[in-house]
């Protein structure tokens, strides 16, 4: 059994928050959704945090919380899509566990995003796929450089992705 943290990274709507509880159940490791944790501390949703404090302050808060929390005990982390923007976060993920990129096609992300855009701070429904592609292009190399394992999620169910991850980390 893998004894370190498991970090799920990828774009918003890649499936990190949906996959973490499934992995948690099968591996017997508790999970944390970093965005949900930060939201609960501040009693604001992520979009409200961005509106009130801005992205820069959110990223500082995210890194401070994350870098302290990962040292405590073993967890599966569903990270926010921008966690890789801070090099210290990537270094810490590589030091304290295995980092798994959920490589999800942009068409799939856009479809999911269209259903949940009210909760997404960096986009709203009026923004188009071109903006999503631009965000992906800015982050793509960060995701790939930070990842220990890349899982292609295209045309796979959450259960298939979960099984593939478990097989590869054992």
C-alpha positions in Angstrom: 0.0 0.0 0.0 1.2 3.5 -0.8 2.1 5.3 2.4 2.4 9.0 1.2 -0.1 11.6 0.2 -1.8 11.3 -3.2 -2.3 14.7 -5.0 -4.8 14.9 -7.8 -4.0 17.8 -10.1 -5.5 19.1 -13.3 -7.8 21.8 -14.8 -11.0 22.8 -13.1 -13.7 20.2 -14.0 -11.1 17.5 -14.6 -12.8 15.2 -12.1 -10.5 15.7 -9.0 -13.3 16.3 -6.5 -15.3 13.4 -7.8 -12.5 11.0 -7.9 -11.0 11.7 -4.5 -13.8 10.2 -2.4 -13.8 7.0 -4.6 -10.0 6.6 -4.1 -10.5 7.3 -0.4 -13.0 4.5 0.0 -11.0 1.9 -1.9 -7.6 2.8 -0.4 -8.8 3.6 3.2 -7.1 7.0 3.1 -9.1 10.1 4.0 -9.4 12.8 1.4 -9.4 16.6 1.4 -10.8 18.9 -1.3 -8.5 21.9 -0.8 -11.0 24.4 -2.3 -13.8 23.2 -0.1 -11.5 23.3 3.0 -10.5 26.9 2.3 -14.1 27.9 1.6 -15.2 26.4 4.9 -12.5 28.3 6.8 -13.6 31.6 5.3 -17.3 30.8 5.1 -17.2 31.9 1.5 -17.3 30.0 -1.8 -14.2 30.2 -4.0 -15.9 32.6 -6.3 -16.7 34.9 -3.4 -13.1 34.6 -2.1 -11.8 35.7 -5.5 -14.3 38.6 -5.7 -13.5 39.9 -2.2 -9.7 39.2 -2.0 -8.5 38.7 -5.6 -6.7 35.8 -7.1 -3.3 36.8 -5.8 -4.4 36.7 -2.1 -6.3 33.5 -2.7 -3.1 31.9 -4.1 -1.1 33.0 -1.0 -3.8 31.6 1.3 -4.0 28.4 -0.8 -0.3 27.8 -0.6 0.0 28.6 3.1 -2.9 26.2 4.0 -1.6 23.5 1.6 2.1 23.6 2.6 1.2 23.3 6.3 -1.5 20.7 5.9 0.4 18.2 3.8 3.0 17.6 6.5 0.4 16.4 9.1 -0.8 12.9 7.9 -1.6 10.9 4.8 -4.4 12.2 2.7 -5.7 12.1 -0.8 -5.9 15.7 -2.0 -8.3 17.0 -4.7 -6.4 20.2 -5.4 -7.6 23.4 -6.9 -6.8 23.8 -10.6 -4.3 26.6 -9.9 -2.3 24.8 -7.2 0.6 24.3 -9.7 1.0 28.1 -10.2 3.2 28.1 -7.1 6.5 26.3 -7.5 6.6 25.6 -3.7 3.4 23.7 -4.0 4.8 21.5 -6.8 8.0 20.9 -4.9 6.1 19.9 -1.8 3.8 17.6 -3.7 6.8 15.8 -5.1 8.4 15.6 -1.7 5.4 14.4 0.3 3.6 12.1 -2.1 2.7 11.1 -5.6 1.2 13.7 -7.9 -1.4 12.5 -10.4 -2.5 14.6 -13.4 -6.0 14.0 -14.6 -5.4 14.8 -18.2 -8.9 15.6 -19.4 -9.8 16.8 -22.9 -10.8 20.4 -23.1 -14.1 19.6 -24.7 -15.0 17.5 -21.7 -13.9 20.2 -19.3 -15.8 22.8 -21.2 -19.0 20.7 -21.1 -18.7 20.2 -17.4 -17.7 23.8 -16.8 -20.8 25.0 -18.7 -22.9 23.2 -16.0 -21.0 24.6 -13.0 -19.8 28.0 -14.2 -21.6 29.9 -11.5 -19.1 28.5 -9.0 -15.9 29.1 -11.0 -14.0 32.2 -10.2 -11.9 32.5 -13.3 -14.8 32.1 -15.8 -18.4 32.8 -16.2 -20.8 31.3 -18.7 -20.3 34.2 -21.1 -16.7 33.4 -21.6 -16.0 31.0 -24.3 -13.9 28.0 -25.0 -11.1 30.2 -26.4 -10.5 31.5 -22.9 -10.4 28.0 -21.5 -7.8 27.0 -24.1 -5.8 30.0 -23.2 -5.8 29.0 -19.5 -4.8 25.5 -20.4 -1.9 26.7 -22.5 -0.7 28.8 -19.6 -0.8 25.9 -17.2 -0.1 22.8 -19.3 3.6 22.7 -18.8 3.2 23.3 -15.1 0.8 20.3 -14.8 3.0 18.0 -16.8 6.2 19.1 -15.0 4.6 18.6 -11.6 3.0 15.2 -12.3 4.6 11.9 -11.3 1.8 10.1 -13.1 -0.4 11.2 -16.0 -3.8 9.6 -16.4 -5.6 10.1 -19.7 -9.3 10.3 -18.6 -10.7 10.5 -22.1 -13.8 8.2 -22.5 -13.2 6.6 -19.1 -15.6 6.4 -16.2 -14.6 7.6 -12.7 -14.4 3.9 -11.7 -12.1 3.1 -14.6 -9.8 6.0 -13.7 -9.8 5.0 -10.0 -8.9 1.4 -10.9 -6.1 2.6 -13.2 -4.6 4.9 -10.5 -4.8 2.1 -7.9 -3.1 -0.4 -10.2 -0.3 2.1 -11.0 0.5 3.2 -7.5 0.6 -0.2 -5.9 
